[in-house]
Amino acid sequence: MANVRPVERVPRIAMALAAGAVAAIAPPPAVKVLLYGAAAGLLMTVATNYCPVNAWLDREYSEADQWRTLRSWRVEP
């Protein structure tokens, strides 16, 4: 069951990279652990195409929804 839309993948990767970069320069070890954990969690949602927070909020995505949306925005010449 996929619940991460394709348009959500790039921002999740960017947020994971930002969290990893901040964790690399953060002095307290507890902050590093939290930031690295958040980065790993974001990358896992991209890799598995499943987000537990989206599931908890009952947000689901199917590829049929994507194609219906793309077809509705297509401009005919």
FISE-422939 format. One record per residue: residue in three letters; z, x, y of N, C-alpha, C, O in turn. Coordinates in pm, whole numbers, plus 50000, padded with zeros to 5 digits. Each point is the difference from the previous one (the first is absolute). Layout:
<"ala",<Z,X,Y>,<Z,X,Y>,<Z,X,Y>,<Z,X,Y>> ...
END
This chain:
<"met",<50000,50085,49883>,<50000,49915,50117>,<50000,50090,50124>,<50094,50077,50022>> <"ala",<49802,49913,50055>,<49987,50081,50120>,<50049,49922,50120>,<49964,49884,50019>> <"asn",<50118,50179,50063>,<50044,49933,50122>,<49994,50092,50122>,<50063,49973,50102>> <"val",<49861,50135,49887>,<49977,50089,50114>,<49852,49989,50035>,<49914,50036,49920>> <"arg",<50057,49915,50199>,<49862,49983,50043>,<49938,50136,50033>,<50072,50094,50035>> <"pro",<49795,49917,49954>,<49935,50128,50032>,<50025,50047,50143>,<50009,50120,50024>> <"val",<50004,49788,50071>,<50024,50042,50139>,<50141,50052,50019>,<50029,50062,50103>> <"glu",<50060,49915,49802>,<50137,50051,50010>,<50015,50141,49944>,<50102,50065,50023>> <"arg",<49799,49983,49906>,<50014,50129,49932>,<50002,50117,50097>,<50084,50089,49988>> <"val",<49824,49913,50107>,<49993,50114,50094>,<50126,50009,50086>,<50053,50110,50015>> <"pro",<49998,49779,50041>,<50126,50012,50076>,<50117,50045,49914>,<50088,50072,50048>> <"arg",<49916,49887,49826>,<50108,50044,49911>,<49992,50150,49975>,<50103,50068,49996>> <"ile",<49777,49984,49986>,<49984,50144,49980>,<50040,50075,50127>,<50066,50104,49992>> <"ala",<49895,49844,50124>,<50037,50065,50127>,<50151,49999,50021>,<50057,50100,50044>> <"met",<50007,49787,49923>,<50147,49995,50014>,<50068,50095,49902>,<50102,50060,50035>> <"ala",<49843,49955,49844>,<50058,50093,49903>,<49987,50144,50049>,<50094,50079,49986>> <"leu",<49791,49955,50070>,<49982,50135,50053>,<50093,50026,50118>,<50055,50110,50014>> <"ala",<49963,49790,50072>,<50091,50016,50114>,<50144,50016,49953>,<50073,50084,50052>> <"ala",<49967,49837,49850>,<50137,50011,49948>,<50022,50136,49935>,<50107,50059,50015>> <"gly",<49794,49991,49914>,<50011,50132,49939>,<50008,50111,50104>,<50074,50097,49983>> <"ala",<49849,49889,50123>,<50003,50102,50106>,<50134,50001,50072>,<50054,50106,50030>> <"val",<49998,49776,49999>,<50132,49993,50066>,<50108,50052,49907>,<50094,50066,50044>> <"ala",<49894,49903,49827>,<50101,50047,49904>,<50000,50152,49990>,<50104,50061,49975>> <"ala",<49781,50000,50043>,<49992,50145,49990>,<50077,50070,50112>,<50045,50113,49982>> <"ile",<49969,49820,50133>,<50070,50064,50112>,<50137,49940,50027>,<50071,50045,50089>> <"ala",<49967,49851,49834>,<50130,49936,50022>,<50112,50089,49946>,<49993,50047,49887>> <"pro",<50111,49977,50195>,<50106,50089,49954>,<50095,49942,49895>,<50030,50070,49903>> <"pro",<50020,49805,50109>,<50097,49954,49900>,<49933,49972,49865>,<49895,49936,49994>> <"pro",<50165,50112,49898>,<49941,49978,49868>,<49987,49852,49963>,<49904,49962,49933>> <"ala",<50190,49956,50110>,<49994,49857,49967>,<49877,49934,50064>,<49937,49914,49939>> <"val",<50029,50128,50181>,<49883,49945,50069>,<49873,50045,49927>,<49906,49922,49986>> <"lys",<50092,50203,49969>,<49884,50050,49927>,<49977,49918,49873>,<49887,49963,49969>> <"val",<50220,50010,49959>,<49988,49924,49876>,<49947,49859,50027>,<49913,49952,49928>> <"leu",<50138,49984,50176>,<49953,49865,50033>,<49854,49999,50041>,<49923,49914,49957>> <"leu",<50037,50182,50125>,<49862,50004,50046>,<49903,50037,49888>,<49892,49942,49990>> <"tyr",<50145,50153,49925>,<49914,50034,49887>,<49991,49883,49902>,<49894,49976,49942>> <"gly",<50215,49951,50041>,<49998,49882,49914>,<49909,49891,50056>,<49926,49937,49925>> <"ala",<50080,50043,50206>,<49912,49900,50063>,<49854,50042,49987>,<49914,49916,49973>> <"ala",<50058,50212,50045>,<49862,50048,49986>,<49951,49982,49857>,<49887,49957,49978>> <"ala",<50197,50075,49925>,<49961,49983,49860>,<49978,49852,49967>,<49906,49966,49928>> <"gly",<50180,49948,50123>,<49984,49857,49976>,<49872,49945,50059>,<49932,49920,49936>> <"leu",<50035,50123,50184>,<49875,49955,50062>,<49878,50048,49921>,<49904,49925,49981>> <"leu",<50100,50199,49974>,<49887,50051,49923>,<49989,49931,49864>,<49889,49981,49949>> <"met",<50224,49981,49993>,<49995,49928,49873>,<49940,49861,50017>,<49929,49952,49912>> <"thr",<50099,49982,50201>,<49940,49868,50022>,<49849,50010,50015>,<49927,49909,49960>> <"val",<50026,50201,50097>,<49855,50020,50012>,<49940,50031,49863>,<49894,49948,49965>> <"ala",<50173,50136,49958>,<49946,50042,49870>,<50000,49886,49898>,<49905,49987,49922>> <"thr",<50199,49930,50079>,<50011,49893,49901>,<49945,49868,50050>,<49981,49907,49921>> <"asn",<49993,50083,50209>,<49950,49876,50061>,<50101,49887,49987>,<49962,49882,49999>> <"tyr",<50166,50152,49991>,<50107,49901,49988>,<50114,50041,50092>,<50045,50114,49997>> <"cys",<50002,49791,50084>,<50111,50025,50090>,<50113,49902,49968>,<49980,49879,50008>> <"pro",<50138,50170,49956>,<50110,49909,49970>,<50042,49914,50119>,<50044,49887,49981>> <"val",<49944,50166,50140>,<50037,49921,50118>,<49902,49884,50017>,<50042,49888,50031>> <"asn",<49828,50137,49951>,<49903,49891,50007>,<50027,49897,49890>,<49985,49880,50023>> <"ala",<50053,50166,49859>,<50031,49907,49891>,<50123,49917,50035>,<50004,49880,49971>> <"trp",<50095,50182,50090>,<50121,49927,50038>,<49968,49895,50106>,<50062,49893,50002>> <"leu",<49842,50137,50085>,<49959,49905,50104>,<49893,49902,49951>,<49949,49920,50079>> <"asp",<50016,50086,49792>,<49897,49915,49940>,<49863,50018,50064>,<49924,49905,50013>> <"arg",<50045,50217,50027>,<49867,50031,50053>,<49916,50051,49886>,<50032,50103,49939>> <"glu",<49859,49828,50030>,<49911,50043,49895>,<49861,50018,50056>,<49964,49939,50101>> <"tyr",<49958,50143,49833>,<49864,50030,50045>,<49911,50001,49877>,<50038,50053,49896>> <"ser",<49846,49890,50115>,<49902,50009,49894>,<49867,50041,50062>,<49975,49975,50118>> <"glu",<49941,50087,49802>,<49871,50046,50053>,<49912,49882,50038>,<49911,50014,50085>> <"ala",<50111,49872,49855>,<49922,49882,50037>,<50027,49963,50146>,<49909,49958,50071>> <"asp",<50216,50057,49974>,<50034,49974,50140>,<49925,50094,50092>,<49953,49960,50106>> <"gln",<50036,50166,49854>,<49931,50099,50083>,<49853,49962,50016>,<49948,50003,50112>> <"trp",<49985,49963,49780>,<49858,49969,50009>,<49975,49872,50076>,<49901,49988,50073>> <"arg",<50188,49915,49913>,<49983,49876,50075>,<50011,50030,50149>,<49925,49945,50081>> <"thr",<50169,50142,49956>,<50018,50035,50140>,<49879,50076,50053>,<49952,49973,50109>> <"leu",<49999,50122,49813>,<49885,50079,50043>,<49877,49911,50013>,<49922,50016,50094>> <"arg",<50059,49892,49815>,<49884,49913,50006>,<50008,49907,50121>,<49897,49969,50061>> <"ser",<50222,49988,49974>,<50012,49907,50113>,<49972,50069,50134>,<49965,49934,50098>> <"trp",<50049,50197,49906>,<49975,50073,50126>,<49862,50061,50006>,<49966,50061,50101>> <"arg",<49953,49923,49796>,<49869,50061,49998>,<49907,49927,50099>,<49999,49877,50005>> <"val",<49926,50199,50071>,<49909,49943,50100>,<49859,50006,49942>,<49954,50107,49961>> <"glu",<49980,49781,50034>,<49863,49994,49951>,<49903,50026,50115>,<50016,49943,50108>> <"pro",<49883,50143,49871>,<49904,50027,50108>,<49903,49886,50021>,<49913,50008,50087>> 
END
